[in-house]
């Protein structure tokens, strides 16, 4: 990635990979399944919102800032179903967040990567590098969970459609 510091290249590549995988996974995904929870797992809508929110929050902490009221509100809304939001809007939101993260990575001074940072109300200790790497790791984990949820949802849909066509 041009202009991304050498030590942050893995973070940039993980975020780009996640964006590509989300795009492929969500192609032709049925809006009616966005908030369903097959087998009780988190919904596709939650994962898409969470991917965007977690990058935003962890990069905020990496800058040495605390979360804003808007970020806290977004966090509270991540799992709440919202019929007014589309899959495309959620995917676009994640794409835009990755673009903002990549722009921010380009501006990080490598000399600050070991600077201390605190996380959340509990002021958990971390570093700039720790938070940026954690954002990439956390995103990858949720993309994996999204993959499973999408596949289960497609399988359940095929079963429902095949059994209703058998009647």
N, C-alpha and C positions, 0 to 999 in steps of 0.2 A: 504494500500500500504506500503510494507516494506520500511523503511528508509525515508519515506516522513514525514516531520514535521506534527504534529497533526493538526495545524491550516490550513495546506495546503491540507489536505486530500480531502476536497470537490472539490478543483481545480483538483486534480489528477483524482478523480472519474468522474468528468464531462468530462474531456478530454478522458478518456478511454471509457465512454459511447458514446461520439460523434464518436470516431473511430469505435466502433462496429456498430453503426447505419449507418454510411457512408458505411461501408463494406457491410452491408445487402442491403441498398438502391441501391448500384451501381452494385450488382450482376446482370449480364445479361442486363445491360443498353446498348442500341444501340449507337455505336460511332457516327452515323449520327445525333444524337440528342444533342450531347455534347454542341454545341454552339447555338442551336435554343433558341428562347425566346418566349415560348408560352404565348399568352395574353400580350406580352410586358414585362414580368417579367425578372429578371436576369437569365442568362443561368446556366445550371448545371456546365459547365466548369468554369464560374466565381465563383460560390460558392465553388467549390473544390479548386481553386487557392486561393480564399480569406481566406478559413479556414486555409490553410497553412501559408499564409502571415500574417494574423492577430496575430496568436500565436507567430510567429517569431518577429514581430514588438513590441508587448506588452511586451514580455519577454526581448527584448533589452532595452526598456525603464525602466523596472523593475530593470535591472542591472545598471541603471544610465547612459546608453550610448545613443547616438543619432543614427539615422538610417544611414547606409552606402549607398554609391551610388548604390550598387547592390540591396539593399532592396528597395530603392526608384524606381529603374527601375522595379523591380518585382511588386511593387504597381501599377505603371502605366500600366503594362501589364495584370493585373488581368482580366479585362473585354474584352480584345482584343481576338477575336477568333483566334485559332491557329490549323489548320488542321494537323500540324505535331506532336501534342501531343495527347496521348491516354488517355482514361478514366483510365485505369490501372496505367499509369504513374502519373496522378493527385492524385489518391487514394493512391498510394504508397508514393508520396511526403507528403501527409497529415499524413500517418502512421509514416513516419520517423520524421516529425516535432513533433508529439505527443511523440515519444520516446525521442527526444532531450529535450522536455519540462519536461517530467517526470524525466529524469536524472538531469536536472537543479533544479527541485523542491527538489530533495533529498539533494542538496548542499546548499539550502537556510537556513541561520541562522535565527531562529524565532525572535531573538532580533532585526533584521533589518526590520521586516515587517511594522513598522510604520515610517521608514525612508522616507523622502521626495524625490520625483522624479518629473522631469518635462517631459512633453510630447509634442513632435513636435516642429515646428518652433515657435509656439506661447507660448511655455514653460508653458503649462497648468499644474497646480499643481495636484499631486497625491501622492500616497505612493506605496511602494513595494507591499503590500497586495492588495491595490486597483487595481493595474495593473494586478496582477496575477488572481484575482477574475474576473476582467473585461474580461480577455482573455477567461476564461471558459464560462462566460455568453454570450459573443459575439459569440463564437463557437456554443453554444447551439442554439442561435437564428438563425444562418445561417444553421445549420443542419435542423431546422424546416422549413426554407424557401426552402432548398434543397428537403426535403420530399415532399412538395407541388408541386414544379416544376417537380420532377420526376413523381409524380402521374398524373399531368395534361398532361405531355408529353406522358405517357403511354396511357391515355384516348384518346388523340388526335390521336395517332398512331393506336389504335384499331378502332376508327371511320373511319380513312382514309382507313385502310385495309378492313374493312367490306363494306364500300361504293364502293371500287374499285372491290371487289369480287362480288358485286351485279350487276355489269354492264354486 
